[in-house]
Amino acid sequence: MIFGEIAFQLDRRILSYVFTAGVRLYGFRVTDINNKIKQVATSQVHRNQLLTRNNQVMARLQNAGYNPGVHDIFAETIVNAYGILKEKPKFQSLANLNDPNYLRNMINQSAPANIKANMLLLVNCLWSLSTNDGRPMFIW
């Protein structure tokens, strides 16, 4: 299912916004972003830059309804429950995956009721970040 990939892509997008150049994101999770900032910051100035970027991206997401205390853990749970795609989809599928309406329809039709609302919110957040940075929703 695509649910885990949606959550994973949002998580990666947040992390890549905060940790820009030179940091491999393997092992980084949004749920422990503050600890990772402390680990990788090379100075107080660098730490403040990372914290500022984190605050900026979280403010943008919160405007879309994202609650860090809820949705960080929710996204991690969804990735663990549904996994991520094993390979990049073919061209036509990829075009659909970058269409938020297609994703919303898929969620409305196939997501279990207990995750539907939060999955729709994750799609909206991913779309918001995508439109902000001009990149596709799914980055491979």
ABEGO torsion letter per residue (X at the ends): XAAAAAAAAAAAAAAAAABBBGBBABGBBAAAAAAAAAAABABAAAAAAAAAAAAAAAAAAAAAGBBAAAAAAAAAAAAAAAEBBABBBBAAAAAAAABAAAAAAAAAAABBAAAAAAAAAAAAAAAAAAAAAGBBABBX
